Amino acid sequence: MMGMTQPVPPAPSAPQVPASPEVFNNRIFAIKTTSKQERTVADNILKAIETKATDVKVTAIIVPNELQGYVLIETPEKLNRIEQLVEKVAHARSVIKGETTLAEVGHFLIPKPVVAGYYC
């Protein structure tokens, strides 16, 4: 048993750092809906994607309570593709022309405290 050496565990490797920072290439569109049907539209978009009724790629669907009559979607697609999606979704009326930015809708992603605005 003399002369045998214990295997040396490999040195931990340094974490891989991406060569360039990640770029946000997605767009955010607002879809006008039938009154009080925002959640239904979001569910119908999800169903269309899951059942492969559409090949439009959607990264996120946002249904903010403060924005009645609209659903926001994040997508790498262009406006004409989202218009095609809206044609297939019940209670979705139209796509608002132009894109919005994450800075404009980011406040919808921050939960509000339940007791906000109450004073004793």
C-alpha positions, 0 to 999 in steps of 0.5 A: 500500500506504500506509494499509493496516493489519494485522488485529489478532488478537482478544484471548484471552477469559477462561475461562468460569466456571460460574455455580454449582459443579457438583452431584453428583446421582448416587447410589451403590448396592451390588449383591449378587452371586453369590459370585466373580461380581462381574466377570461382573455388571459385564460383564453390566451394561455389556452390557445398557446397550450393547445397549440391553437396558435404559434404566437410566443408569449412570455408573460400575461399580466392582468393588473387590477388597476388597469380595467379593460386591458391585458398586458402581454410580454412577447418577442413577437411583432404587432401583426402577430399579436393582432393575429392572436387577438383575432382568435381569442374570445373577448379580446378586442384589439391591440393598442398600437405601439409598445409599452416599456417595462418601466411603464408597467413595472409598478403593476408588478409590485404587490400593494399592502392590503392595509395601504391607505388606512389611517388610525 
